[in-house]
Amino acid sequence: MARKTAQERLEKYNEKQAAKQWERDEIAANAKMVAEVVAEVQEKKAAVRKAALKAAMMPMIRATDAYAENAGAKIKFKHVPSGRTVGFKAFITAFNETYSSDWANEVVYGRVDPIYLFKNTTRKISLAFKIPAADIAEAKSNLAAVQELIQCLYPNYTTLRDPHGTQAAQTISQSPMMRIQVMNLLQTGASGSPMENLYQSETGRMPWEHGQLGVINSLTVNHNLEGPDGVLHDGIGKVYSKLIDVNLDFSPIHEHPIGWSKNGMTVQPMSPNFPYNAGGRRKREGNLKFARESQQGRIDNIGNLAPDATDGAAEATTRRAQRLQNQAAREEKKASIKSFMENSDMTRKEARQAVEILSEPGSRG
């Protein structure tokens, strides 16, 4: 009897332990399920935040691209042999020019100073700029553009074949000459068609975007992997810099005569727009003189009127100037919206919002 009671107690104990173990297993399974649900919810929230951030950034990226293109503020390169072009929306950190004149000198006996004979003047340009990226898509686009610029440092090759048609060797057919345009600071500077000479484009057409022809002597790319801006990851073993620094040295080849020539009784520059297309000093002084004379004439005409008439004329002039200013602002806004829509996939509403943002005080600073 005692043995039977002990057996029953043991069975009850085992049943209780099994029940407790089942409860523990059930609690662990429920906890695991809850953890998986929480992780899935957090992953979905992160995806939603990422999508929202991307959606919020895209109008800004499209707006800045359209603004840079519309304002002609991109740094543009063209590989002359292939005709390939690449442009950068970037911050220019350095643009330095060096003009060096080479003189041959001959020392004459009994003469204090040597006799100088001019040989030539060379021009060297150092350009540095930073290419930012707002998201992974723009970072990929920036790296692809830099990659294409590096490829443009290499020449065109022609394959030579023997009489049997077998490939024998490859030889350089065209050197990797480049055209670079940095707004009005670096361009051809020529007035009218470029000079027909040895360095004329093989197509005989006008230069691409009036870029300055020349050669890139050196190109340095800093990916800023260790910098505070960091990088963006996309897949295993792939990183894209948020900020790329590019530094290059450029030697221009001018396609038009530079110097001075006598025209009648005066000596005039042969290329008045070289190198910055800023207009000649005489043209600028003439414009200022015309403006001063026109302004003085208006003031004199107003002074000849009676006091009441003078006040009325001044008010009318102010109102008319304000109307013209408002009209010009409206026309400029319409042109900007149209340009944004043509140069991007923005809707009219998005283009209008972009123009409003860029029109706010301090937005372009």
C-alpha positions in Angstrom: 0.0 0.0 0.0 2.8 2.4 0.9 4.6 1.5 -2.3 1.5 2.3 -4.4 1.1 5.6 -2.6 4.7 6.5 -3.4 4.2 5.6 -7.0 1.2 7.8 -7.3 3.0 10.7 -5.7 5.9 10.2 -8.1 3.6 10.2 -11.1 1.8 13.4 -9.9 5.2 15.0 -9.4 6.3 14.1 -12.9 3.0 15.4 -14.3 3.4 18.7 -12.5 7.0 19.0 -13.8 5.9 18.3 -17.3 3.1 20.9 -17.0 5.6 23.4 -15.7 8.0 22.6 -18.6 5.2 22.9 -21.1 4.4 26.3 -19.6 8.0 27.4 -19.8 8.2 26.2 -23.4 5.0 28.0 -24.2 6.3 31.2 -22.6 9.6 31.0 -24.5 7.7 30.4 -27.8 5.5 33.3 -27.2 8.4 35.5 -26.2 10.2 34.5 -29.4 7.1 35.2 -31.5 6.8 38.6 -29.8 10.5 39.4 -30.5 10.1 38.4 -34.1 7.0 40.6 -34.5 8.7 43.5 -32.7 11.8 43.1 -35.0 9.5 43.0 -38.1 7.7 46.1 -37.0 10.9 47.9 -36.3 12.3 46.9 -39.7 9.1 48.1 -41.4 9.3 51.4 -39.5 12.9 51.8 -40.6 12.0 51.1 -44.2 9.1 53.7 -44.0 11.5 56.3 -42.5 14.1 55.6 -45.2 11.5 55.9 -47.9 10.1 59.1 -46.4 13.6 60.6 -46.1 14.3 59.6 -49.7 11.0 61.1 -50.8 11.8 64.3 -48.9 15.3 64.5 -50.4 14.4 63.8 -54.0 12.7 67.1 -54.7 15.6 69.0 -53.2 18.1 67.0 -55.3 16.1 67.5 -58.4 15.8 71.2 -57.6 19.5 71.7 -57.0 20.3 69.7 -60.2 17.9 71.9 -62.2 19.2 75.1 -60.6 22.8 74.2 -61.3 22.0 73.4 -64.9 19.8 76.4 -65.4 22.4 78.8 -63.9 25.2 77.3 -65.9 27.0 76.6 -62.7 28.2 73.0 -63.4 31.9 72.2 -64.0 31.9 70.6 -67.5 34.5 68.3 -69.2 34.6 66.9 -72.7 37.0 64.2 -73.9 37.8 65.5 -77.4 38.8 62.2 -79.1 35.6 60.3 -78.0 33.2 63.3 -77.6 32.1 62.0 -74.2 31.0 64.7 -71.7 30.7 64.7 -67.9 29.5 67.5 -65.6 29.7 68.0 -61.8 27.4 69.9 -59.5 30.1 70.8 -57.0 31.6 73.4 -54.6 34.7 75.1 -56.1 37.3 75.3 -53.4 40.2 76.7 -55.5 40.6 78.2 -58.9 44.2 79.5 -59.4 45.8 80.7 -62.6 49.5 81.3 -63.3 50.7 83.3 -66.3 54.4 82.9 -67.0 56.3 84.9 -69.5 59.5 83.5 -71.0 62.2 85.9 -72.1 65.5 85.3 -73.8 68.2 87.7 -72.6 71.5 88.5 -74.1 74.2 90.3 -72.1 76.0 93.0 -74.2 79.5 94.2 -73.2 79.3 97.6 -71.6 75.5 97.5 -71.1 74.2 97.4 -67.5 71.0 95.5 -68.4 70.7 92.6 -70.8 68.6 92.8 -74.0 65.4 90.9 -73.6 63.6 89.1 -76.4 60.1 87.9 -75.7 59.4 84.2 -76.5 55.9 83.3 -75.2 53.5 83.5 -72.3 52.1 80.2 -70.8 49.0 79.7 -68.7 48.6 77.1 -66.0 45.4 76.5 -64.1 44.8 74.7 -60.8 41.2 73.6 -60.1 39.8 72.0 -56.9 36.2 71.2 -56.1 34.1 69.1 -53.7 31.3 66.8 -54.9 28.6 66.2 -52.2 26.0 63.4 -52.1 22.7 63.7 -50.3 21.8 59.9 -50.6 23.1 56.7 -52.0 21.7 57.3 -55.5 23.6 60.6 -55.8 26.7 59.1 -54.3 26.7 56.4 -57.0 26.1 59.0 -59.7 29.0 61.1 -58.4 31.4 58.1 -58.3 30.4 57.1 -61.8 31.0 60.6 -63.1 34.5 60.7 -61.4 35.2 57.3 -62.9 34.3 58.6 -66.4 36.5 61.7 -65.9 39.5 59.4 -65.0 38.9 57.3 -68.1 39.1 60.5 -70.2 42.8 60.8 -69.3 43.6 58.0 -71.6 43.9 58.2 -75.4 42.2 56.6 -78.4 43.9 53.5 -79.9 43.8 52.1 -83.4 44.3 48.4 -84.1 46.9 47.6 -86.7 46.5 44.3 -88.7 48.8 42.4 -90.9 48.0 41.5 -94.5 46.1 38.4 -93.4 43.8 40.4 -91.1 45.3 39.3 -87.9 45.7 41.8 -85.1 49.3 42.9 -85.0 49.5 45.8 -82.6 47.7 48.8 -81.2 48.9 52.4 -81.6 47.7 55.7 -80.3 45.5 57.5 -82.8 44.4 60.5 -80.7 45.8 62.1 -77.6 43.4 62.6 -74.6 42.8 66.3 -75.0 40.1 67.8 -73.0 37.7 70.8 -73.0 36.9 72.3 -69.6 34.3 75.0 -68.8 34.1 76.6 -65.4 31.3 79.2 -66.1 32.9 82.3 -67.5 36.2 81.8 -65.6 37.4 79.1 -68.0 36.2 79.0 -71.6 37.5 79.7 -75.0 37.4 83.5 -74.6 37.1 83.8 -78.4 34.7 86.2 -80.2 33.1 84.4 -83.1 34.4 81.1 -84.5 37.6 79.6 -83.1 40.8 79.9 -85.0 41.4 77.2 -87.6 44.7 75.7 -86.5 46.3 72.4 -85.6 44.3 72.1 -82.4 40.9 72.6 -83.9 38.4 69.8 -83.1 38.4 67.0 -85.6 34.7 67.7 -86.3 35.3 71.3 -87.3 32.3 72.3 -85.2 32.0 75.0 -82.5 33.6 73.9 -79.2 31.3 72.0 -76.8 29.8 74.6 -74.5 32.7 76.9 -75.4 35.0 74.8 -73.1 38.7 75.7 -73.1 40.8 73.2 -75.0 43.9 71.8 -73.2 45.5 68.9 -71.4 45.1 67.7 -67.8 48.6 67.3 -66.4 47.5 65.7 -63.1 44.4 64.6 -61.4 44.0 63.8 -57.7 40.8 62.2 -56.2 40.3 62.1 -52.4 37.4 59.8 -51.4 37.4 61.1 -47.8 37.0 57.6 -46.4 38.5 58.6 -43.0 36.7 62.0 -42.9 33.8 63.1 -40.7 31.4 62.8 -43.6 31.7 59.1 -43.8 30.5 56.8 -46.5 27.4 55.0 -47.7 27.1 51.3 -48.0 25.2 49.4 -50.7 25.8 45.7 -50.6 28.8 43.7 -49.5 32.1 45.2 -50.2 30.7 48.4 -51.8 31.1 51.9 -50.3 30.3 55.3 -51.8 31.7 58.5 -50.5 29.4 61.3 -49.3 32.0 63.9 -50.3 34.7 63.5 -53.0 37.5 66.0 -53.4 39.0 66.5 -56.9 42.1 68.5 -57.7 43.6 68.9 -61.1 46.2 70.9 -63.0 45.3 72.0 -66.5 47.4 73.5 -69.3 45.2 75.4 -71.8 45.8 75.4 -75.6 44.4 78.6 -77.0 42.6 78.4 -80.3 42.6 82.1 -81.0 45.3 84.8 -81.3 46.1 86.5 -78.0 47.8 89.9 -78.1 47.4 93.4 -79.5 47.1 94.6 -83.1 47.0 98.0 -84.7 43.6 98.9 -86.2 43.8 102.3 -87.9 45.1 104.8 -85.4 44.4 102.6 -82.3 45.9 99.5 -80.9 43.2 96.9 -79.9 43.3 93.5 -78.2 43.0 90.7 -80.7 40.7 88.7 -78.3 38.7 91.3 -76.3 36.9 88.6 -74.3 40.0 86.7 -73.2 40.1 85.2 -70.6 36.9 85.9 -68.6 34.4 87.2 -71.2 34.0 90.3 -68.9 33.9 92.9 -71.7 36.5 95.5 -72.5 37.3 98.4 -70.2 36.2 101.0 -72.8 32.9 99.2 -73.3 32.3 99.2 -69.6 33.3 102.9 -69.2 31.0 103.7 -72.2 28.0 102.0 -70.5 28.7 103.8 -67.2 28.9 107.2 -69.0 25.6 106.5 -70.9 23.9 105.6 -67.6 25.2 108.7 -65.8 24.1 111.0 -68.7 20.7 109.3 -68.9 20.2 109.7 -65.2 21.3 113.3 -65.2 19.0 114.0 -68.1 16.0 112.7 -66.2 16.9 114.7 -63.2 17.3 117.9 -65.2 13.9 117.3 -66.9 12.2 116.8 -63.5 14.0 120.0 -62.1 12.5 122.1 -64.9 8.9 121.3 -63.8 6.9 123.1 -61.2 7.1 121.8 -57.6 3.7 120.0 -57.8 4.5 118.6 -61.1 7.9 117.5 -59.8 6.3 115.6 -57.0 3.8 114.0 -59.4 6.5 113.0 -61.9 8.7 111.5 -59.1 5.7 109.4 -57.8 4.8 108.3 -61.3 8.4 107.3 -62.0 8.5 105.4 -58.7 5.3 103.6 -59.5 6.4 102.7 -63.0 9.7 101.4 -61.8 7.9 99.2 -59.2 5.5 97.8 -61.8 8.4 97.0 -64.1 10.3 95.3 -61.2 7.3 93.3 -60.2 6.7 92.3 -63.9 10.4 91.2 -64.2 10.1 89.1 -61.0 7.0 87.4 -62.3 8.7 86.6 -65.7 11.8 85.3 -64.0 9.7 83.1 -61.8 7.8 81.7 -64.8 11.1 81.1 -66.6 12.6 79.3 -63.6 9.5 77.0 -63.2 9.6 76.2 -66.9 13.4 75.4 -66.7 12.9 73.2 -63.7 10.2 71.2 -65.5 12.3 70.9 -68.7 15.5 69.8 -67.0 13.9 67.4 -64.4 10.9 65.2 -63.9 9.4 67.7 -61.5 5.7 68.6 -61.7 4.5 72.2 -62.0 3.7 72.2 -58.3 7.1 70.8 -57.3 8.8 73.3 -59.6 6.8 76.2 -58.1 7.8 75.0 -54.6 11.4 74.8 -55.5 11.4 78.3 -56.9 9.7 79.6 -53.8 12.4 77.9 -51.7 15.2 79.4 -53.8 13.6 82.8 -53.7 13.6 83.0 -49.9 16.2 85.5 -48.5 19.5 83.7 -47.7 18.5 80.5 -49.5 21.3 80.9 -52.1 23.9 81.8 -49.6 
